[in-house]
Structures are given as structure tokens and as C-alpha cells.
Amino acid sequence: MATSLKRRQNDLVFLCCQHHTYRKQLLKHIDSELVKCICHGTAKVLDGTIPITASQKKTLKKDKKLLRKLARSNITTAGKKRLIVQSGGGFLLGLIPAVVGALASLIR
């Protein structure tokens, strides 16, 4: 799964950099592989494999229930996509920089 995260790194950064209304429209059309990448990154952040700073933790704190649902393995990919679209992807602003930073350190 880490290789798919590396492959989809540019897509994740692109999503993170968009205006919230455009990001919500883009999230409606993402494929299941990108949903799995987002959920895998979420799980890695929650289990501590990807370290996050105190400010990132503060940003993600309000979305902790959503992050925990995305990290679960008993929810289908379609259900996770629905959760991501309903949230509007605002949590991505705190999650993606941590995941991309960890991927960048792996590449070096």
C-alpha cells in the first residue's frame, strides 16, 4: 500500500491545495484506489507510524471520529468515500502534509 501512496502523492497534494468548494466536487469523483490511499494514510497517522506535530494534531482533533472511521477495516470503500465526501475533505488539510512529508523522507 505504501507504493500506491507514493504513486498517488501528486493527486493527494492536488486535492489538498484546492479551494474547499472545488475540492468537494473533486472528491465526488475520486477512484477507490485514492480512497484506500487516504484511509491507509489515516491509519498510519493514528497508529503513530507517521509522526505529526502538535499543530497538526490540533488541526485533526476536531475530525478524530471521522479519522477513526476511515481507519477501520470493516467499512467498505464506498462507505469510506461517502464519509470523505460528506466531510468535504477539510481534514485533508491537516492529514496530507504529514503523509506527504513522511513519504518524502522515505524516498530520500
Secondary structure, DSSP 8 states (H G I E B T S, - for coil): -HHHHHHTHHHHHHHHTS-HHHHHHHHTT--HHHHHHHHHHHHHHHTTSS---HHHHHHHHTTHHHHHHHH-SSS-HHHHHHHHHHHTTTTHHHHHHHHHHHHHHHH-
